[in-house]
Amino acid sequence: METQQVTTWVSSTMADSGKVHHLPAKGAYTCNITGTKRMRYATGKLDFFAVYLVPIDLWYIIPFELAARKSSLSLTPYNGEKFGQYMDAWHLLPGR
């Protein structure tokens, strides 16, 4: 398993830089989406998670309500994953 840098924006005013774990055999990237002290973000605090996978130059714009109960996301951009519709989904952000 490789560990690489990823940037996750969790709102227009908060940003966090964290680690993404790459599992090459599965083509998967796992990204932590918790706040300080590994606490999940409270409902109403965020609208979206924006995750940038640096190694493959790919953004995900994932609505908060889809990931609110998770502490991490498993992203598999080459395997028809459940978050596929949120790849480069900038149109979901207000004003876009």
C-alpha positions as CSV (number, residue, x, y, z in Angstrom):
1,M,0.0,0.0,0.0
2,E,1.3,3.4,-1.0
3,T,0.6,6.6,1.0
4,Q,0.4,9.8,-0.9
5,Q,-0.6,13.4,-0.2
6,V,-4.2,14.5,-1.0
7,T,-6.0,17.7,-0.4
8,T,-9.6,17.6,0.8
9,W,-11.7,20.8,1.0
10,V,-14.7,20.3,3.2
11,S,-16.3,23.7,2.6
12,S,-15.5,27.1,1.1
13,T,-13.8,28.2,4.3
14,M,-12.1,25.0,5.6
15,A,-9.4,23.0,4.0
16,D,-7.4,20.0,5.3
17,S,-4.5,18.3,3.8
18,G,-4.4,14.6,4.6
19,K,-3.2,11.2,3.4
20,V,-4.7,9.0,0.8
21,H,-3.8,5.4,0.7
22,H,-3.5,3.8,-2.7
23,L,-4.2,0.2,-3.2
24,P,-2.8,-0.5,-6.7
25,A,-4.1,-4.0,-7.0
26,K,-7.7,-2.7,-6.6
27,G,-7.2,0.6,-8.3
28,A,-8.6,2.2,-5.1
29,Y,-7.8,5.3,-3.1
30,T,-9.0,5.6,0.5
31,C,-9.3,9.1,1.9
32,N,-10.0,10.1,5.5
33,I,-12.9,12.7,5.7
34,T,-12.9,13.3,9.5
35,G,-12.1,16.6,11.3
36,T,-9.9,17.1,14.2
37,K,-9.6,14.3,16.7
38,R,-11.0,12.0,14.0
39,M,-14.5,13.3,14.6
40,R,-17.1,13.3,11.8
41,Y,-18.4,16.7,10.7
42,A,-21.8,17.6,12.1
43,T,-24.8,17.8,9.8
44,G,-25.3,21.4,8.6
45,K,-21.6,22.4,8.8
46,L,-20.7,21.4,5.3
47,D,-22.3,21.0,1.9
48,F,-19.6,19.1,0.0
49,F,-16.4,17.2,0.3
50,A,-13.9,18.1,-2.5
51,V,-11.2,15.5,-2.8
52,Y,-8.2,15.9,-5.1
53,L,-6.3,12.8,-6.0
54,V,-2.9,14.3,-6.8
55,P,-1.3,11.2,-8.4
56,I,-4.0,11.0,-11.1
57,D,-5.0,14.7,-11.3
58,L,-8.7,14.0,-10.5
59,W,-11.2,15.9,-8.4
60,Y,-14.3,14.5,-6.7
61,I,-17.1,16.8,-5.5
62,I,-19.2,14.7,-3.2
63,P,-22.4,16.0,-1.5
64,F,-22.1,15.9,2.3
65,E,-25.3,13.9,2.8
66,L,-23.8,10.9,0.8
67,A,-20.7,10.7,3.1
68,A,-22.0,12.1,6.4
69,R,-22.0,8.8,8.2
70,K,-18.5,7.7,6.9
71,S,-15.1,8.5,8.3
72,S,-13.4,7.6,5.0
73,L,-14.2,7.2,1.4
74,S,-13.0,4.5,-0.9
75,L,-12.6,5.9,-4.4
76,T,-12.0,3.6,-7.4
77,P,-11.9,5.9,-10.4
78,Y,-11.2,3.1,-12.9
79,N,-13.7,0.5,-11.7
80,G,-17.1,2.0,-12.2
81,E,-17.4,3.0,-8.5
82,K,-20.5,4.4,-6.7
83,F,-18.9,7.9,-6.5
84,G,-18.2,7.9,-10.3
85,Q,-20.8,10.5,-11.0
86,Y,-19.0,12.9,-8.7
87,M,-15.7,12.9,-10.6
88,D,-15.0,16.6,-11.6
89,A,-18.7,17.4,-10.7
90,W,-18.0,21.1,-10.3
91,H,-21.5,21.9,-11.6
92,L,-22.9,20.8,-8.2
93,L,-21.3,23.8,-6.4
94,P,-23.4,26.9,-6.1
95,G,-22.5,29.6,-8.7
96,R,-21.1,27.1,-11.2
